[in-house]
Amino acid sequence: MKQLLPLSVIMLTVALASCNDSAKKIVVMSKGEADINTGDKTISAGDGAGHNEKTFVLGGGTYEYKLKTPAGDGSASFGENGLYVVNIKNDTILGTYMKYADPSKANATMTQDELRHRIDSLHLLLEGKNVSAANRNFFLLPKTAVRVSENTDAEIVGPYHQMRSAAKVDGKEPEVYRFYSIKEVRETVGKLEGLTVGEKQ
């Protein structure tokens, strides 16, 4: 029995350490490949080509990182546990919680009222209005970071990715956050406005 005690203590320590290692999940969005240096606590990227994402995890405690971006230098603090997104692109990124339906409902037709409501919501998002963690939408300027959720298993879908549905996990709706480049949102607003019909006189 005495030999089992040290082994059980070691197993408990390993279990706690593994939980602690995933206390914070950080998703870094950059143009071109990002360099993440956990020793120096820096996240950097040049002005490369295409959209790129990298993910890393941090344990308990508070971490202060320097952000080196094409738009200049900034900083990010990771204190609370949860899921974070870091923007080291030279453009603003907009994000929102998306309730993904099953594929059969993904292409459902919108009424004109629903269409106008969506356009209004996107205009507010473009202006950084009505943006809050409570509303589960995000206006992420270059060289900044935001805590998206306390759930590190939530899914992040980055700019330029096409995703129309997500499967339920254990009977529960997936927690998915969709992020767009500001250019994508402006283009979407233009397309939606082209579908609106003026009120009949």
Secondary structure as the mmCIF struct_conf table of DSSP 4:
data_model
#
loop_
_struct_conf.conf_type_id
_struct_conf.id
_struct_conf.beg_label_comp_id
_struct_conf.beg_label_asym_id
_struct_conf.beg_label_seq_id
_struct_conf.end_label_comp_id
_struct_conf.end_label_asym_id
_struct_conf.end_label_seq_id
TURN_TY1_P TURN_TY1_P1 LYS A 2 GLN A 3
HELX_RH_AL_P HELX_RH_AL_P1 LEU A 4 ASP A 21
TURN_TY1_P TURN_TY1_P2 SER A 22 SER A 22
BEND BEND1 ALA A 23 ALA A 23
STRN STRN1 LYS A 24 LYS A 31
BEND BEND2 GLY A 32 GLY A 32
STRN STRN2 ASP A 35 ASN A 37
TURN_TY1_P TURN_TY1_P3 THR A 38 LYS A 41
STRN STRN3 THR A 42 SER A 44
BEND BEND3 ASP A 47 ASP A 47
BEND BEND4 ALA A 49 GLY A 50
STRN STRN4 HIS A 51 LEU A 58
BEND BEND5 GLY A 60 GLY A 61
STRN STRN5 TYR A 63 THR A 69
TURN_TY1_P TURN_TY1_P4 PRO A 70 ALA A 71
STRN STRN6 GLY A 72 PHE A 78
BEND BEND6 GLU A 80 ASN A 81
STRN STRN7 GLY A 82 ASN A 87
BEND BEND7 LYS A 89 ASP A 91
STRN STRN8 ILE A 93 MET A 98
HELX_RH_3T_P HELX_RH_3T_P1 PRO A 103 LYS A 105
TURN_TY1_P TURN_TY1_P5 ALA A 106 ASN A 107
HELX_LH_PP_P HELX_LH_PP_P1 ALA A 108 THR A 111
HELX_RH_AL_P HELX_RH_AL_P2 GLN A 112 LEU A 126
TURN_TY1_P TURN_TY1_P6 GLU A 127 GLY A 128
BEND BEND8 ASN A 130 ASN A 130
TURN_TY1_P TURN_TY1_P7 ALA A 133 ARG A 136
STRN STRN9 ASN A 137 LEU A 140
TURN_TY1_P TURN_TY1_P8 PRO A 142 LYS A 143
STRN STRN10 THR A 144 SER A 149
BEND BEND9 GLU A 150 GLU A 150
TURN_TY1_P TURN_TY1_P9 THR A 152 ASP A 153
STRN STRN11 GLU A 155 VAL A 157
TURN_TY1_P TURN_TY1_P10 PRO A 159 TYR A 160
STRN STRN12 VAL A 169 VAL A 169
TURN_TY1_P TURN_TY1_P11 ASP A 170 GLY A 171
STRN STRN13 LYS A 172 LYS A 172
STRN STRN14 VAL A 176 SER A 181
HELX_RH_AL_P HELX_RH_AL_P3 ILE A 182 GLU A 193
TURN_TY1_P TURN_TY1_P12 GLY A 194 LEU A 195
HELX_LH_PP_P HELX_LH_PP_P2 GLY A 198 LYS A 200
#
